[in-house]
Every structure is written in C-alpha cells, then in structure tokens.
Amino acid sequence: MREFIKVMKALSDPNRVKVIKLLQRRVLCVCEIQAALGLAQSSVSKHLKILEEAGLIRFSKDGLWVNYQLADGAKNPYAASLLGSLRHWLEEDPEVVQLMERLPEIHRDTICGR
C-alpha cells in the first residue's frame, strides 16, 4: 500500500500533474518546466523529486543538462497504471490546453542561453 499512497500523494498537487502532462509531450529540463509553469527553480526541483520518488518520472544527465521524462513504470506498477490513464485525462482542461499551447515556444537554449 505504501507505493500506491506515494503515487497518489505525488499526483495530489496540480503543478505536479501539469509536469506529467508536459512530459507527455517531450523531454524537458528544469528551466523549461520552470518557464512553462512560472514557478521558482527550487519549487520545480521539489516537485520533480517527489514525482521521481513515486516512480512517475526519471532523469538522465547529458553534460550539464539534466533531462526529465516519464518513467516506464517498472519501478512502481501503480505509477505505470496512472501514467497510462493520464495520457487521456485532462486533455480538455483549460489550464492544460493553455500550457500545451505555450510549450512549443519554450526552449532551453533561449531560456538558459547555453
């Protein structure tokens, strides 16, 4: 039950759900997620850590970049199930629609200047 509760708590925050919806579209770095959500870097990092610990996302390093993407669900079967469902849920939600409309304009090169 502990793993189930961890996933449910991770998805109990609207910003973390938005992160999942963003990562359904493409791999993102912290600065891109920060720009999309309009949150401080420290807040985004805390949200990402909670999502990662729940088995919902994973990260990989590419030089100086840390790239975040959806997990494959191997770490937590509850995470896998909810990630599958979230692909279809909230697609018509106004906040999600607006977020997805802004995403094509958000690129790490222009945000971070690297």
HUJOQUI-V686120 format. One record per helix or strand of 3 or more residues. SS is the DSSP state (h for helix, s for strand). FROM is the first residue (numbers start at 1). TO is the last residue. If there is no record, write none. Layout:
ss=SS from=FROM to=TO
ss=SS from=FROM to=TO
This chain:
ss=h from=2 to=10
ss=h from=14 to=25
ss=h from=30 to=37
ss=h from=41 to=53
ss=s from=57 to=62
ss=s from=65 to=70
ss=h from=77 to=86
ss=h from=94 to=103
ss=h from=108 to=112
